[in-house]
Amino acid sequence: MHDIETLVIGAGVIGLAIARALALKGRDVMVLEQHNLIGSETSARNSEVIHAGIYYPTGSLKAKLCLEGKHRLYEFCAENGVDHQQIGKLIVASSPEQLPELERLQKKAIENGLHDLVFFDRKTLKQTEPELACCGALWSPSTGIIDSHGFMLALQGGHEAHGGQVVLNSRVIGIDQITDGYRLLVDTGDGQTASLTCRELIVSAGHGSPGLMEGFASADAPNPFLAKGNYFKLQGKAPFSHLIYPAPEPGGLGVHLTLDLQHQARFGPDVEWVEPFDYEVGPERGEKFYAAIRSYWPDLPDNALIPDYSGLRPKIVGPGEPAADFRIDGPETHGLEGLVALYGMESPGLTSALAIGDEVARRLD
């Protein structure tokens, strides 16, 4: 007999969504979280944007799960009272040379099954967002913002309502395969260690997933990289009522403007490769933000940006490499019965979380 039927390592938004999906199917599920609260790393340090599903390669897990997850997420928020707003997004071309990129994006969206993007010309934009300076834009009506912590609390509540448990201050420091399952060595934070056995194991540990799986040769765990994203807050009231994204550039989506649920504006994230963990936002990085932002908002005042916060993307490719797809490796990939490992669960992980939970359940079934 095992101590628990199914163990999930990591109580971020994806781990909680997986645990809830499995508990809804009648499994006995426990989530182990190394910190003293849920979702305190990647899940708590992002733009809190509900993505439409525009940018990702057609046929990729990111494209499929983002589109499916977005619809599920809006329904979940409405049913569970999670604060959110479907405020829409404008992807803007600051010069005529960027207009072909907007055409390419619209075609990519259609290939991915997203058919609601609309092109706005300069006149329409002046009526929609008078402060914008650009030649044209794509309007994405299904983009939104969400209270990510409220979402995670609702996931935890759904998980626990179906008999699940979330155990905090429990850092997994070792995994061994045993007969018909797995044994985990857990640091309980008080100088003690505990041993737990399970029949099924989900490794959804964000930055920690590659390290936890490196002991299994067949897992072919990727090398982890840390790509820091810095955010700067706008002092004063934002002149915009929608999210504003520049046309994509090689290596990223550019410095974009997002709004929180109180409509306070922030800019970011940029990309800063770091090692080890470092959440400090250096004020000097803000200097590069001004020129980027003024390409579409020339009236940004001097000294209007102040350091806000940062997050670390759990990358599985390094600088200069093409962005990787989500990796959701089940027994069909590594041959380890009853085990699913998730790697590189960066954006659009928050938007995709409910769809990822169902995908993991399918892999186990």
C-alpha atoms as one frame of an Amber mdcrd trajectory, in Angstrom:
protein
   0.000   0.000   0.000   1.226   3.496  -0.826   0.893   6.495   1.504  -1.036
   8.395  -1.148  -2.374   7.478  -4.570  -1.172  10.574  -6.445   1.444  13.178
  -5.461   1.933  16.528  -7.194   5.190  18.391  -6.565   4.631  22.146  -6.720
   1.674  24.327  -5.682   2.009  26.911  -8.424  -0.959  27.641 -10.657  -0.214
  24.655 -12.908   0.390  22.199 -10.077  -2.871  23.258  -8.408  -4.782  22.981
 -11.691  -3.398  19.479 -12.217  -4.247  18.444  -8.652  -7.804  19.742  -9.023
  -8.290  17.965 -12.356  -7.105  14.660 -10.873  -9.171  15.068  -7.696 -12.265
  15.724  -9.826 -11.633  12.347 -11.447 -11.785  10.675  -8.040  -8.091  10.285
  -7.295  -6.633  10.730  -3.804  -4.256  13.652  -4.440  -1.691  15.455  -2.274
   0.302  18.526  -3.353   3.721  19.163  -1.811   4.962  22.789  -1.820   8.433
  23.809  -0.638   7.418  27.351   0.399   5.072  28.455   3.162   2.389  29.640
   0.740   1.060  28.618  -2.649   2.242  30.092  -5.944   5.072  32.238  -4.595
   7.506  31.933  -7.523   6.595  32.098 -11.238   2.839  32.100 -10.587   3.038
  35.236  -8.434   5.513  37.183 -10.582   4.030  37.694 -14.033   1.844  40.092
 -16.000  -1.441  38.425 -14.916  -2.595  38.511 -18.543  -5.121  36.097 -20.023
  -3.515  35.495 -23.422  -5.507  35.039 -26.609  -3.220  32.461 -28.299  -1.649
  34.561 -31.054   2.101  34.113 -31.079   2.773  30.389 -30.663   3.807  27.980
 -33.432   0.820  26.280 -35.046   0.363  22.763 -33.697   2.452  23.418 -30.580
   1.243  22.610 -27.077   1.420  26.317 -26.282  -0.948  27.177 -29.141  -3.391
  24.354 -28.409  -3.482  24.644 -24.619  -3.552  28.444 -24.558  -6.600  28.646
 -26.802  -8.415  25.880 -24.932  -7.278  27.176 -21.545  -8.410  30.746 -22.252
 -12.036  29.709 -22.829 -11.947  27.443 -19.786 -10.394  30.201 -17.661 -13.066
  32.799 -18.422 -15.768  30.243 -17.573 -13.966  29.219 -14.377 -13.570  32.836
 -13.233 -17.255  33.566 -13.807 -18.358  30.422 -11.981 -15.980  30.826  -9.033
 -15.994  34.575  -8.494 -12.364  35.130  -9.515 -11.723  38.785 -10.286 -10.910
  39.324 -13.972 -11.608  41.714 -16.832 -11.720  41.007 -20.569 -10.280  44.405
 -21.528  -8.635  43.507 -24.844  -5.205  44.218 -26.294  -3.776  46.315 -29.121
  -0.653  45.089 -30.925   0.708  48.237 -32.525   2.944  49.017 -35.499   4.971
  52.150 -34.760   6.205  52.457 -38.353   4.968  51.349 -41.801   7.775  48.760
 -41.873   6.065  46.893 -39.010   2.676  46.545 -40.709   3.648  43.296 -42.515
   4.426  41.814 -39.104   0.846  42.507 -38.024  -0.400  40.725 -41.156   1.812
  37.757 -40.333   0.466  37.675 -36.775  -3.129  37.717 -37.976  -2.456  34.780
 -40.300  -0.689  32.923 -37.464  -3.682  33.494 -35.176  -6.085  32.095 -37.784
  -3.864  29.032 -38.242  -4.043  28.533 -34.469  -7.846  28.693 -34.501  -8.172
  32.291 -33.306 -10.476  34.243 -35.621 -11.366  37.395 -33.677  -8.387  39.680
 -34.451  -9.343  42.919 -36.208  -7.050  45.435 -37.920  -7.446  49.051 -36.744
  -6.190  51.860 -38.954  -4.779  55.151 -37.634  -8.204  56.858 -37.578  -9.840
  54.049 -35.588  -6.914  54.008 -33.160  -7.247  57.736 -32.519 -10.825  57.120
 -31.468  -9.925  54.068 -29.364  -6.685  55.198 -27.684  -5.997  58.888 -28.514
  -2.542  58.880 -26.854  -1.206  56.128 -29.117   1.184  57.076 -31.918   1.226
  54.290 -34.516   0.381  53.390 -38.088  -2.004  50.564 -37.327  -2.764  47.846
 -34.806  -4.337  44.449 -34.322  -7.221  44.436 -31.853  -7.455  41.260 -29.737
 -10.819  41.356 -27.922 -10.352  38.082 -26.027  -7.216  39.168 -24.136  -7.824
  39.940 -20.461  -6.350  40.337 -16.982  -6.856  38.231 -13.877  -6.214  38.125
 -10.144  -3.723  35.264 -10.280  -3.716  34.682  -6.512  -7.510  34.572  -6.432
  -7.378  32.035  -9.261  -4.940  29.853  -7.323  -7.049  30.027  -4.172 -10.073
  28.894  -6.183  -8.073  25.997  -7.651  -6.906  24.992  -4.180 -10.474  25.209
  -2.896 -11.751  22.992  -5.706  -8.972  20.493  -5.073  -9.627  20.336  -1.325
 -13.407  20.180  -1.801 -12.842  16.862  -3.578 -10.691  15.400  -0.817  -7.282
  16.727  -1.878  -4.575  18.157   0.368  -1.944  20.888  -0.028   1.040  20.472
   2.301   3.336  23.504   2.647   6.969  23.717   3.826   7.673  20.363   2.176
  10.653  20.401  -0.176  11.227  17.227  -2.172  14.954  16.414  -2.134  14.936
  12.964  -3.729  12.805  10.623  -5.832  13.296   6.850  -6.213  11.315   4.385
  -8.262   9.922   1.494  -6.245   7.656  -1.433  -7.047   4.447  -0.033  -8.513
   5.254   3.576  -7.651   7.699   6.116  -6.242   9.284   7.069  -2.921   9.949
  10.724  -2.153  12.350  12.077   0.452  10.905  15.320   1.813  12.597  18.064
   3.847   9.873  19.341   6.177  11.742  22.524   7.087  12.273  21.726  10.757
  15.496  19.794  10.380  13.542  16.615   9.790  12.986  14.526   6.678  10.028
  12.348   5.812   9.476   9.546   3.335   6.312   9.312   1.262   5.277   6.718
  -1.292   2.783   7.137  -4.114   1.479   5.229  -7.108   1.401   8.245  -9.439
   3.719  11.248  -9.443   3.423  14.639 -11.159   6.570  16.773 -11.175   5.286
  20.323 -11.653   8.038  22.117  -9.770   8.737  24.964 -12.197  12.409  25.870
 -11.962  13.028  22.722  -9.924  11.602  20.115 -12.308  14.810  19.411 -14.300
  16.842  18.876 -11.122  14.278  16.526  -9.583  14.205  14.392 -12.736  17.941
  14.278 -13.489  18.285  10.991 -11.576  16.159   9.203 -14.187  18.287   8.642
 -17.282  15.287   7.863 -19.477  13.677  11.196 -18.548  16.218  13.181 -20.592
  15.617  16.186 -18.334  16.529  19.519 -19.977  19.069  22.006 -18.652  17.357
  24.855 -16.778  17.939  28.557 -17.522  16.705  31.655 -15.703  15.360  34.511
 -17.825  14.467  37.388 -15.544  11.711  39.789 -16.504  11.775  43.241 -14.880
   8.695  45.440 -14.505   8.448  49.187 -13.998   5.371  50.948 -12.645   3.990
  54.145 -14.135   3.578  56.954 -11.625   0.199  58.560 -12.072  -2.838  57.554
 -14.084  -2.379  55.639 -17.324  -3.923  57.267 -20.432  -4.865  53.830 -21.843
  -7.825  51.538 -21.182  -6.470  48.462 -22.998  -3.241  46.473 -22.965  -0.690
  47.832 -25.452   1.903  45.555 -27.073   4.424  46.645 -29.717   4.871  44.518
 -32.816   7.074  41.519 -31.881  10.827  41.787 -32.294  13.432  39.025 -32.654
  13.823  37.418 -29.232  10.707  38.792 -27.551   7.458  40.725 -27.562   9.018
  44.101 -26.765   8.280  46.357 -23.794   4.522  46.293 -23.424   2.002  48.050
 -21.207  -0.268  45.991 -19.009  -2.895  47.102 -16.527  -3.771  45.524 -13.211
  -7.347  45.182 -12.000  -7.143  48.683 -10.469  -5.952  49.943 -13.888  -2.527
  50.874 -12.586  -0.110  50.666 -15.539   3.166  48.781 -15.580   5.684  48.166
 -18.338   7.645  44.998 -19.014   8.863  42.407 -18.803  12.272  42.717 -20.430
  14.665  39.761 -20.714  17.714  39.514 -18.434  19.548  36.178 -18.231  20.648
  35.605 -14.637  22.173  33.020 -12.329  21.343  32.336  -9.533  17.861  33.523
  -8.427  17.724  37.299  -8.181  14.495  39.282  -7.948  16.008  42.749  -7.474
  14.958  45.289 -10.117  17.878  47.557 -10.973  16.692  51.148 -11.609  19.258
  51.502 -14.404  17.350  48.977 -16.532  14.515  51.473 -16.734  16.564  53.715
 -19.011  16.061  51.338 -21.938  12.317  51.294 -21.294  11.797  54.990 -22.092
  12.884  54.832 -25.738  10.937  51.611 -26.347   7.736  52.978 -24.806   8.005
  56.344 -26.578   7.945  54.549 -29.922   4.197  54.158 -29.351   3.561  56.646
 -26.499   5.764  59.684 -27.213   4.247  61.708 -24.362   5.637  59.433 -21.618
   6.950  61.950 -19.046  10.542  61.895 -17.844  11.112  60.143 -14.495   7.647
  58.548 -14.675   8.818  54.952 -14.244   9.779  53.386 -10.926  11.063  49.823
 -10.301   8.193  47.484  -9.444   8.937  43.742  -9.327  10.477  40.939 -11.355
   9.863  37.306 -12.212  11.996  34.442 -13.463  10.847  32.425 -16.457  11.642
  28.697 -16.094  13.401  28.421 -19.453  14.725  25.177 -20.948  16.650  26.902
 -23.744  19.398  29.486 -23.392  20.088  32.941 -24.837  19.833  33.193 -28.619
  17.923  29.919 -29.013  14.366  29.716 -30.375  11.685  29.606 -27.689  10.839
  26.078 -26.566   7.377  24.562 -26.437   5.884  23.283 -23.187   7.267  19.858
 -22.305   4.722  17.532 -20.714   6.503  14.190 -20.581   4.422  11.173 -19.654
   5.154   7.424 -19.678   4.940   7.393 -23.479   8.045   9.648 -23.494  10.279
   8.335 -20.696   8.872   4.880 -19.924   8.287   5.633 -16.224   4.839   4.283
 -15.423   2.526   6.669 -13.607   4.875   9.686 -13.830   4.387  12.987 -15.679
   7.088  15.669 -15.630   6.533  19.235 -16.809   9.344  21.512 -18.011   9.556
  25.044 -19.383   6.091  26.022 -18.164   6.454  29.741 -18.784   3.928  32.022
 -20.515   1.176  31.199 -21.446   1.172  28.799 -18.502  -1.271  30.819 -16.393
  -3.792  31.067 -19.240  -3.328  27.390 -20.126  -3.431  25.990 -16.574  -6.887
  24.356 -16.677  -6.187  22.792 -20.083  -2.789  21.579 -18.834  -4.514  19.910
 -15.883  -6.774  17.946 -18.218  -3.846  17.101 -20.512  -1.890  15.594 -17.600
  -4.944  13.597 -16.528  -5.167  12.206 -20.084  -1.496  11.240 -20.037  -2.006
   9.300 -16.801  -5.208   7.624 -17.990
